[in-house]
Amino acid sequence: MSLRNALLLALFAAGAVRADGSATTLFDSRPYVRNGGYQESPIYESFALTARGESDRDAWLQDLRVVARGWGRLTLGPPFDDRRTTGRVGRQLAVGGAVRATQLDGIARDGVLTNGLGVQTWTGVPVQARFDHFERGDFLGGGRVFWRQSFDSEVGASFVYALRRGYVAREDVAVDGSWTPLRAVTVSGLVQWSIVEERLAEARLQALWQLNPKLQLVADVQRTAPDLFVDRSSIFAVFSEERRDEVGGEIVYRLLQPLSLEADWHWLKLEGGHGHRAGARATFRTVRDASYGAEVRLITEPDNGYKLARVFATRRLPRNVTITVDLDAYWLEREINATKRSFVATVTGGWAFAQAWEAMIAGSFGTTPYFERRTEAIARLVYRFGLPGAFR
Amino acid sequence: MKRALLIGGGVLACATAATILGTDPAGDEILFPHARHQQAKVECITCHENVWDAKTLAGDFLPKEAKCLECHKQKKADGQCNFCHSDVRYAATWPKREPRLKMDHSAHIERVKEDCSQCHSRLSEPRHPATLSDGHAACLKCHDHAQQYSDARCDTCHVDLASYPLVPVSQVSHQGDFLRRHASVARSSQQSCGTCHEQNFCLDCHAKTAMVPVETKLVDRPDRRFIHRQDFLGRHSVESRMDPASCQRCHSTNTCETCHENSRVSAGLSARDPHPPGWSLPGSGAFHGDAARRNISSCASCHDQGAQSNCVQCHKVGGIGGDPHPPGFRSRHNLNEARSDGRCVACHL
């Protein structure tokens, strides 16, 4: 019996744990371009479990969480409502300030210490993406100090230091903040500075204003140095100093309760010219979980771009059956394999055939620049469960 | 062939769309007109007796059929099933609801003098479902939860926020293109995000070792704004040119390199050169030096092999390619640094 199972059983025996989870089996047959192109048909099995203590008698148990993605959470100190710090050990996601969102195997600790003043710290080995290999000399460490006035207003200063093969991959500092001066207005921003290159790596400012329940406006501006996102240990880190600017906004208007209209536009300044990123989307949702939508998008760059149009629909039918359709087409400015057009249609059918079970099959077909005929089949089986004795 | 496929696909998609649009609404609904029962002076307790003494919401508070039949017995005897059921073929009981609030009715009933409308001002009508209560407004009329609200201690009243089907439309609004905007908020409000989202939620997208892309796992959610939806492969060169940093946040250049190598678009592996004419001619308009200055990530996606990179041959000290460093590089990095840094040795022998 694994340590985790033993721990959970002990907690269930105490009647103090709530646990929820799901097991997902997924079959996906789709064409791949690798090695000359072939139809790959793997089957995946994924398992997720979240367990947490909820006993009123044993307050210390309230702060134990076990999540079966390979990491757990143990809060030390008083019960949840008064919790101060949280510690995590194992594979996890470090989020906040300069660290961006980085998956690592290691230790993290965060929490408010006093009067809204808190710290976050991370240390470990960055998780490598598929196809990459762990190498000696990989390390990530960092921390963030923050002051939290309320749950929607916070400012922080952070530092991250990463090694790859023993060489500095990133060494950045950042200040960030999110401020809600009025209930209808939220301003957030971040400035990140590369210590190694003595240059601005990233800066962004975003303001959101909800004029009324029907209308939301967003304005944002950002500057990035894309070359600073290339690992500093790469030989390509010394070849260029790029700058990319983006400014634009977004509007969301709920014309009627079920009808939402959204539009966004951004002007881009890239090395070698400028471009646009824009889109519009209408979504109609009925009270019975059905939704219908249409979307158009446009991206222009100095030397390429595309136009995209799609319609989609979701509808619940009797007997817990849900079907969806998604039609997606785009037109490239420059040809790939002598083709500019792509069209893909995806149809899915889901059936919650028992209390905790759900099955879904999907068929996708179309023609794209890489595949004259593209077919994909996906089958998914989900089992959502609560462990015995764990349900309320 | 392509045309036949397009026509076939279009027909199938239209047929599916017609099915979706033309089918009756899902499931049976029990048609209970609250307003008519109120007019008839039927007290709430008559049907919702159990809730009076309930300390939690984990109970059965909706009336059984027998309770309805106390008054409407004749309708059933006459076979008028549609008097109560919207879809008699699939006649069902009340749908089961998971309790999502910590609410002690027994402690509230006396305080509101048995006036349920203090919290439940809008009641459902046939075909017009209503929210069960007036939400925050109902609670905050009497309770001052300012401190809990400020500290985001939603657990004081709410159970399992992560299971809520809706996203916030105010206070950290998730409306519109929140997917692209969420980084700004999340990087300075990690704990606030954690109020509703466990890391399992974030890792569906941010896990470098995820089982499959989230677009595949949740292919039945066309309403979600996923990055790699449908034929992203054909668009990825445009998207990566538009915002290379966005790609690099999740994918290292090794990811690109491996895939390009396996799909044989890398130079040397492909029968045809993926670079445009004039790639090696300075001033040609497609000169590789200019392209590299504009989008170095694109070069790195195939050629990042450290000292074995093919750039080294020409651009090493004394090579025919000359100094590849951008203006200003020398002001920050000197030759002594180059001699002591193992990465520089590839060119600075």
Interface residues (C-beta under 8 A of the other chain):
Chain A: D20 T24 L26 D28 V33 R34 N35 G36 G37 Y44 S46 A48 T50 V67 R69 W71 F80 D81 Q92 L93 V95 G96 G97 R100 A101 Q103 D110 V112 G118 Q120 V127 Q128 A129 R130 F131 D132 F146 R148 Q149 S150 F151 D152 E154 V155 G156 G166 Y167 D176 G177 S178 T180 R183 A184 T186 S188 G189 L190 E197 E198 E202 R204 Q206 L208 Q210 P213 Q216 V218 D220 T224 A225 P226 D227 F229 V230 D231 S233 S234 I235 F236 V238 F239 S240 E241 E242 R244 E246 E250 I251 V252 S260 E262 D264 L268 L270 E271 G272 G275 R277 G279 T283 T286 V287 R288 D289 A290 S291 Y292 G293 I299 E301 D303 N304 G305 Y306 L308 R310 V311 F312 A313 T314 R315 R316 L317 P318 R319 N320 V321 T322 I323 T324 V325 D326 L327 D328 Y330 L332 I336 S342 F343 V344 A345 T346 V347 T348 G350 M360 A362 S364 F365 G366 T367 T368 P369 Y370 E372 R373 R374 I378 R380 R392
Chain B: M1 K2 L5 L6 G9 G10 L12 A13 T16 A17 T19 I20 L21 T23 D24 P25 A26 G27 D28 A58 D87 R89 Y90 P99 H128 P129 Y149 S150 D151 A152 R153 D155 T156 D160 V169 S170 Q171 V172 S173 Q175 G176 D177 R181 A183 S184 V185 A186 R187 S188 S189 Q190 Q191 S192 C193 T195 E198 Q199 N200 C202 L203 H206 A207 K208 T209 M211 V212 T216 K217 V219 D220 R221 P222 D223 R229 Q230 D231 L233 G234 R235 S237 V238 E239 R241 M242 D243 P244 A245 Q248 R249 C250 H251 S252 T253 N254 T255 T258 C259 N262 S263 R264 D290 A292 R293 R294 N295 I296 S297 C299 A300 H303 D304 G306 A307 S309 C311 V312 P324 H325 P326 P327 G328 F329 R332 H333 D341 G342 R343 A346
